[in-house]
Amino acid sequence: MKKMLASVVSRVLGVTQKPPLRVLLTSCNYSKDATIDIKSCDLYRLDSGPASSTVLTRDDGLKYYRAMQIVRRMELKADQLYKQKFIRGFCHLYDGQEACCVGIEAAIRPTDNVITSYRAHGICYTRGLSVKSILAELTGRRGGCAKGKGGSMHMYGKHFFGGNGIVGAQVPLGAGIALACKYLGKSDICVAMYGDGAANQGQIAEAYNMAALWKLPCVFICENNRYAMGTAVERAAASTDYYKRGNFIPGVKVNGMDVLSVREATRFAAHHCRSGRGPIVMELQTYRYHGHSMSDPGISYRTREEIQVMRSKSDPIMLLQEKMIGHKLSSVEELKEIDGEVRKEIEEAAHFATTDPEPSLDELGHHLYHNNPPFDVRGANQWIKYKSIS
C-alpha cells in the first residue's frame, strides 16, 4: 500500500524515482573486453605452453569475480557455523584458493568430469551445486547435496565425483574415469585434483603409469598450497617440482593465485588430452588462508606475517579486481554492489542450513545402491534393521 501511494504521489508531483544503483552502474562506459598479460608457465617435456596473454571479457570477469566472492564468503560462513557447532567433524576450507576452482571450471566443458580431495567446497560450487545445498550438507540437513549424510568431505554432483576422504585415493579413481571416457569414445576428459601432501603417495605414481600407458585423457592437477597438513613442502618432498613428478608425462607449473593463468593453463591441458596425446600434470601454486582443517590454527608452522603478506599481495580476488578496474571492465562501486548481493545470498543459505530438518533415522540405509530393489540393512546389532531404498 505504501509503495502504491508513493508511486501515485510521485506521478502527481512529477517526481522521478532514482533508478537502482546496478542500473546506473551498468550504464557506465565500460570496456567490453581487454587483452591482459599473464605470467608465463614453467614447462616440462613440452615444446610450447599456455598463452602468456589472454582476452578477458567484461561478462566473464564479473562472473569470475562473483564466483570467487561466493566461495570466499561461503567458506568464512562455514568457519562461523563450525565454531557455533552447527558443523561437526572434519572441515577443510578453501579460502585463498578460489582462483583454482573458478579458473578450472572456466576452461572445461560441463560434461567433463572432476574429482578432488576433501578440500572440496569450492569445486562443489563451481561444478554447479548451490550454496544452500553445500552449507546444508555441512550441517547435516535433508536439503544437503548428499541428503545430509555425506558432510564436508563427501559431496557429489553431475560429472563431479567428490570430495574424497582418503589422502590421494581420488587420483587413481580419476584415471579410471578418464579410462571410461576413452572406452566410451567420448571427447570428455577427467580432471583429477590432489594436494602437495598427497603428491608423495605411491598410488599417484601408479595412476600416472597406467594413464601414460593407455594415453588416458586425464589432467592431473596438484594444488600446491605449500604446507600439506602442516609441514612445509621443502621438509616433506625431495623434489618440490610437482609438475615434473610425472617423469614420462608432460607438465606445467602455473600461478594458482591468478584466475586467468589457471584458465589458460587448463585450456591448454584440456586440449592436450582431447587431442589424443595422453595425460598431463599441472601444478597450481596457491595458498590456503585457514589451517589444514578447522582443528588446525595454521600458525604453528608459518607466521601470521606470512599469511598477511599473501593476503595483501597475492589474493586472487584482489588480483582480478585490480585487472578489471585497471582495464575499465568494471568499477569499485559495481564490485561492491556484487559483494553486497553475495553476502545476502550467503546469509540466506546459512539460514536454510541451520533451520532445514535433519534426515530421519529411517533414511539411514537409503541410497546405498543405484536402481537396486529395496533390501534390509543391519544396524548396530542384529535386531535393528533399516530399509535401503535406491
C-alpha positions in Angstrom: 0.0 0.0 0.0 2.8 2.4 0.9 4.6 1.7 -2.4 1.3 2.4 -4.3 0.8 5.7 -2.5 4.4 6.7 -3.1 4.0 5.9 -6.8 0.8 8.0 -7.1 2.4 10.9 -5.3 5.5 10.9 -7.4 3.4 10.9 -10.6 1.2 13.8 -9.4 4.1 15.9 -8.2 6.3 15.0 -11.2 9.0 13.4 -9.0 11.1 10.8 -10.7 12.4 7.9 -8.7 16.1 7.1 -8.7 17.0 4.1 -10.7 18.7 1.2 -8.8 22.4 1.5 -8.3 23.0 -1.6 -10.5 21.2 0.1 -13.4 23.3 3.2 -13.0 26.5 1.2 -12.9 25.7 -0.9 -15.9 25.1 2.2 -17.9 28.6 3.4 -17.3 31.0 3.4 -20.2 32.8 0.1 -19.5 35.1 -1.7 -22.0 33.6 -4.9 -23.4 36.9 -6.8 -23.2 40.6 -6.3 -22.6 43.9 -8.1 -23.5 45.7 -9.0 -20.3 49.3 -10.3 -19.9 49.7 -13.2 -17.6 52.7 -14.9 -16.1 54.4 -17.5 -18.3 54.2 -21.1 -17.1 57.2 -23.3 -16.5 57.1 -26.3 -18.8 58.3 -29.9 -18.7 58.6 -32.2 -21.7 56.6 -29.6 -23.8 57.7 -27.5 -26.8 55.1 -24.9 -26.2 52.8 -24.0 -23.3 49.7 -21.9 -22.4 49.3 -18.4 -23.7 51.1 -15.6 -22.0 48.3 -13.1 -22.7 44.5 -13.6 -22.9 41.3 -11.7 -23.6 39.0 -11.1 -20.6 35.5 -10.0 -21.4 33.6 -7.9 -19.0 30.9 -10.5 -18.7 33.4 -13.3 -17.9 35.3 -11.0 -15.4 32.1 -10.3 -13.5 31.2 -14.0 -13.5 34.6 -15.0 -12.1 34.6 -12.2 -9.5 31.1 -13.2 -8.2 32.1 -16.9 -8.1 35.3 -16.3 -6.2 33.5 -14.0 -3.8 30.8 -16.6 -3.2 33.4 -19.3 -2.5 35.2 -16.9 -0.1 32.1 -15.9 1.8 30.8 -19.4 1.9 34.0 -20.7 3.5 34.0 -17.8 6.0 30.4 -18.7 6.9 31.4 -22.4 7.3 34.1 -21.3 9.7 31.5 -19.4 11.7 29.0 -22.3 11.7 31.7 -24.7 12.8 32.6 -22.5 15.7 28.9 -22.3 16.6 28.8 -26.1 16.5 26.3 -26.3 13.6 29.0 -28.1 11.7 30.7 -31.1 13.3 33.6 -33.4 12.3 36.2 -32.7 9.7 36.0 -29.4 7.8 38.7 -28.3 5.3 38.2 -24.7 4.0 39.2 -23.4 0.5 39.6 -19.7 1.1 42.7 -18.4 -0.7 42.5 -21.0 -3.4 39.4 -19.6 -5.2 41.3 -18.9 -8.5 41.9 -22.6 -8.8 38.3 -23.9 -8.8 37.0 -20.9 -10.8 39.8 -20.9 -13.4 39.5 -24.7 -14.0 35.7 -24.6 -14.4 36.0 -21.6 -16.9 38.2 -23.8 -19.1 36.4 -27.1 -19.2 33.1 -28.4 -20.5 30.1 -29.1 -18.3 30.3 -32.7 -19.5 33.9 -33.0 -18.4 34.5 -34.8 -15.1 36.1 -33.6 -11.9 37.3 -35.5 -8.8 39.1 -33.9 -5.9 40.2 -34.3 -2.3 38.4 -33.5 0.9 39.1 -29.7 0.4 36.1 -29.7 -2.0 33.7 -26.9 -1.1 34.9 -24.5 -3.8 34.9 -27.2 -6.5 31.4 -28.2 -5.4 30.1 -24.7 -6.1 31.8 -24.3 -9.5 30.6 -27.7 -10.6 27.0 -26.5 -10.2 25.9 -27.2 -6.6 24.1 -24.4 -4.9 25.4 -22.6 -1.8 22.3 -23.8 0.1 22.9 -27.4 -0.7 26.6 -27.2 0.2 26.1 -25.5 3.6 23.1 -27.7 4.3 25.3 -30.7 3.7 27.9 -29.3 6.1 25.3 -29.0 8.8 23.9 -32.5 8.0 20.4 -31.4 6.8 18.0 -33.1 4.5 18.4 -30.3 1.9 22.1 -31.0 1.6 23.6 -32.2 -1.8 24.1 -35.7 -0.3 20.9 -35.6 1.8 22.8 -34.6 4.9 24.7 -38.0 5.0 28.0 -37.0 3.4 29.2 -34.0 5.2 32.2 -31.8 4.3 34.3 -34.5 2.6 31.6 -36.4 0.6 29.7 -34.1 -1.7 28.7 -35.0 -5.3 27.1 -33.6 -8.3 26.6 -34.2 -12.0 30.0 -35.1 -13.5 31.5 -34.4 -10.1 32.8 -37.4 -8.2 33.6 -35.8 -4.9 35.0 -35.0 -2.3 37.1 -38.0 -1.1 38.3 -38.5 2.4 41.3 -40.7 1.8 44.5 -38.8 1.0 45.4 -39.3 -2.7 42.8 -42.1 -3.3 40.8 -39.9 -5.7 43.7 -39.8 -8.2 43.5 -43.5 -9.4 39.8 -43.1 -9.4 40.2 -40.1 -11.7 42.4 -42.2 -14.0 39.6 -44.7 -14.1 37.0 -42.1 -15.0 39.3 -41.0 -17.9 39.6 -44.6 -19.0 35.7 -44.7 -19.1 35.7 -41.5 -21.3 38.1 -43.1 -23.7 36.4 -46.5 -23.7 33.0 -45.0 -24.4 34.5 -42.9 -27.3 33.7 -39.6 -25.7 35.7 -36.4 -26.1 35.3 -35.6 -22.4 38.3 -35.5 -20.0 38.7 -36.1 -16.3 40.4 -33.5 -14.0 41.9 -35.3 -11.0 42.9 -32.9 -8.2 45.1 -33.5 -5.2 47.4 -31.6 -2.9 51.1 -31.3 -2.4 50.9 -33.7 0.6 49.1 -36.3 -1.4 51.7 -36.0 -4.2 54.0 -38.3 -2.3 51.5 -41.2 -2.3 52.6 -44.3 -4.2 49.1 -44.7 -5.7 49.6 -41.5 -7.6 52.7 -42.8 -9.3 50.7 -45.9 -10.3 47.9 -43.8 -11.7 50.5 -41.8 -13.7 51.9 -45.1 -15.2 48.6 -46.5 -16.3 47.4 -43.2 -17.7 50.6 -42.8 -19.7 50.5 -46.4 -21.0 46.9 -46.1 -22.2 47.1 -42.4 -23.1 44.1 -41.5 -20.9 42.5 -38.1 -21.2 43.3 -37.1 -17.6 44.6 -33.8 -16.3 46.4 -34.4 -13.0 46.2 -31.2 -11.0 48.4 -30.7 -7.9 47.1 -27.8 -5.8 50.4 -26.9 -4.1 49.3 -24.8 -1.1 52.8 -25.3 0.4 52.1 -26.9 3.7 50.2 -30.2 3.2 48.7 -31.0 6.7 51.2 -28.7 8.4 54.7 -29.5 7.0 56.4 -27.2 4.5 57.0 -28.8 1.2 60.8 -28.4 1.5 60.8 -30.6 4.6 58.4 -33.2 3.1 59.5 -33.7 -0.5 62.9 -34.5 -2.0 61.6 -32.7 -5.2 59.2 -29.8 -4.9 58.7 -29.6 -8.7 55.4 -31.3 -8.6 54.7 -30.6 -12.3 57.7 -32.8 -13.1 56.6 -35.7 -10.9 55.0 -37.5 -13.9 58.5 -38.2 -15.2 57.3 -39.5 -18.6 54.2 -37.3 -18.6 54.4 -33.6 -19.7 53.9 -31.0 -17.0 53.2 -27.3 -16.5 53.6 -25.1 -13.4 51.0 -22.3 -13.1 50.4 -19.3 -10.9 47.4 -20.6 -9.0 46.5 -17.3 -7.4 45.6 -15.8 -10.8 42.3 -17.0 -12.2 43.3 -16.1 -15.8 46.6 -18.0 -15.5 44.6 -21.1 -14.3 42.0 -20.7 -17.0 44.6 -20.6 -19.8 46.7 -23.4 -18.5 43.6 -25.6 -18.0 42.5 -24.8 -21.6 45.9 -25.9 -22.8 45.9 -29.1 -20.7 42.4 -30.0 -21.8 43.3 -29.5 -25.5 46.4 -31.7 -24.9 44.2 -34.5 -23.6 41.4 -34.2 -26.1 43.9 -34.3 -29.0 44.8 -37.9 -28.0 48.3 -37.1 -26.6 47.5 -38.7 -23.2 47.7 -37.2 -19.7 49.3 -34.1 -18.4 50.3 -32.9 -15.0 49.5 -29.3 -13.8 50.9 -27.8 -10.6 48.9 -24.8 -9.3 51.0 -22.8 -6.9 48.4 -21.5 -4.4 47.9 -20.8 -0.7 45.3 -21.6 1.9 44.5 -18.9 4.5 43.0 -21.3 7.0 44.8 -24.1 8.6 44.7 -27.6 7.2 41.3 -28.2 8.8 39.3 -26.4 11.5 41.3 -28.1 14.2 44.5 -26.5 12.9 45.1 -22.9 13.8 47.5 -22.7 10.9 50.2 -20.6 12.6 52.4 -23.2 14.3 54.3 -23.9 11.1 54.1 -20.5 9.5 53.8 -16.9 10.7 50.9 -14.6 10.8 53.1 -12.1 8.9 53.5 -14.6 6.0 49.7 -15.1 5.8 49.2 -11.3 5.8 51.7 -10.8 3.0 49.9 -13.4 0.9 46.6 -11.7 1.5 47.9 -8.2 0.7 50.0 -9.1 -2.4 48.6 -12.3 -4.0 45.0 -12.6 -3.0 43.1 -14.0 -6.1 40.0 -11.8 -5.7 42.1 -8.7 -5.2 44.2 -9.5 -8.3 41.2 -9.9 -10.5 39.6 -6.8 -9.1 42.7 -4.8 -10.0 42.8 -6.1 -13.5 39.1 -5.3 -14.1 39.3 -1.8 -12.7 42.6 -1.1 -14.4 41.2 -2.2 -17.8 37.9 -0.4 -17.3 35.9 -3.6 -17.3 34.2 -2.6 -14.0 34.4 -0.1 -11.2 34.9 -0.2 -7.4 31.2 0.7 -6.9 29.9 -2.1 -9.2 32.1 -4.7 -7.5 31.0 -3.5 -4.1 27.4 -4.0 -5.3 28.2 -7.6 -6.2 29.8 -8.1 -2.7 26.5 -7.0 -1.1 24.5 -9.4 -3.2 26.9 -12.2 -2.4 26.7 -11.5 1.4 22.9 -11.6 1.2 22.9 -14.9 -0.7 25.3 -16.5 1.8 23.2 -15.3 4.8 20.0 -16.8 3.2 21.8 -20.1 2.5 23.1 -20.2 6.1 19.6 -19.6 7.5 18.4 -22.6 5.4 21.3 -24.7 6.5 20.5 -24.2 10.2 16.7 -24.5 10.0 16.2 -27.3 7.5 15.3 -30.6 9.2 17.8 -33.4 9.7 17.2 -36.6 7.8 15.2 -39.1 9.8 16.8 -42.3 11.1 14.6 -44.3 8.8 16.6 -42.9 5.8 20.0 -44.1 7.2 20.2 -47.0 4.8 18.9 -45.3 1.7 20.8 -44.7 -1.5 23.5 -47.4 -0.9 23.0 -48.6 -4.5 21.6 -47.2 -7.7 18.4 -48.7 -9.1 18.5 -51.6 -6.7 15.4 -53.4 -5.2 14.8 -52.5 -1.6 16.6 -54.6 1.0 17.3 -54.7 4.7 20.5 -53.3 6.3 21.6 -54.5 9.7 22.0 -51.8 12.3 24.3 -51.6 15.3 23.0 -55.1 16.4 21.2 -57.9 14.6 17.8 -56.8 15.9 17.9 -53.3 14.3 17.0 -53.2 10.6 17.0 -50.4 8.2 15.3 -50.4 4.8 17.5 -49.4 1.9 15.8 -47.7 -1.0 17.6 -46.5 -4.1 
